[in-house]
Amino acid sequence: MKKIFCLILVLFVTFIGIKPAYAAGPMLKFTPSSGTYDLNSTFKVTIGIDSGTEKTQAVDVWSTFDASKLKVVSIVKAATPAFDFAMGEANIDNAAGKFSVLFSPSAGSASFEATAVSGDLAVITFEAKSAGTAAVNFTCSSGSTIDSNIFNTATNDVINCALNQNGS
């Protein structure tokens, strides 16, 4: 009886630890997720997306950062974007330490027929203002549409906030 119980326990623990590929949900990420930079230098961080199996038609990125340590110099469309989109004007508030930008299908593009996407959206240039560790986080709350979002073809926000990869 003990052997059967132990075997069941081992199998249970083994299968609980396996995460199938389909478990990955729509998320946003910063690449690189961390780094060390010289004071007053500039460096680039890429905003990326992985929509998993969700067909995506638009993305909102809202983020916060430590304004005493970082300054956003610019946000530009990635050289090889994840999908054919128009990037809205980036809203940068260096005093409050936040920025937002919208990515929507380009007029006449095939993106109106949304597809699952994985890749780059934009590149942020930061300036290191003072020494220390500065977090750069996606603003994301499940069910909210006034924060980071990944919209599917039914315009539902399908982002999995817990999977977003923030930076420092």
Protein Blocks (a to p, Z undefined) as FASTA:
>chain_A
ZZmmmmmmmmmmmmmmpccfklpccddddddfbdcddehiacdddddddehjaccfbdcd
dddddfklpccfbdcddfbdfbdcddddddddfknopadddddddehiaklmgcddeddf
bdcddddfbgcdddddddddehiacbcddddfkopafbdfklpccdZZ
